[in-house]
Amino acid sequence: MSRRVEKPWGHEEIWAETERYVGKILFIRAGHRLSLQHHEIKDETIRILRGTMAFEMENDAGEIVTHTLTEGMSAHIRPHRRHRMGAVTDVEVLEVSTPELGDVVRHEDDYGRTESG
């Protein structure tokens, strides 16, 4: 059931996928980061399995705030909340979410990906 999806920042392993939820493990290489993005519908929670992450997330005032997340720490990302994950060290992240995998609106991207989805 598990499948690996290569990404420019590392890869993700989708280990659970149903009509109601998705489970992933993201591997982000040190010095790389995901897009600054938001989701219209997708609701997700992350937990750091290994490593250190610079996690940027929009606060209630609309400002992007950077948090350092380390092993065992977690964060909830609600729909419409801009966020970005960046690897300070190699990092493994457990992500559980609603099943809308294509629900990605990119605001900035280090790899030139401007399309959403």
Beta strands, then each sheet from edge to edge (+ up, - down):
strand 1: 3-7
strand 2: 10-17
strand 3: 22-28
strand 4: 36-38
strand 5: 44-50
strand 6: 52-58
strand 7: 64-70
strand 8: 74-77
strand 9: 83-87
strand 10: 91-97
strand 11: 105-108
sheet 1: 1+ 2- 3+ 10- 5+ 8-
sheet 2: 4+ 11-
sheet 3: 7+ 6- 9+
end
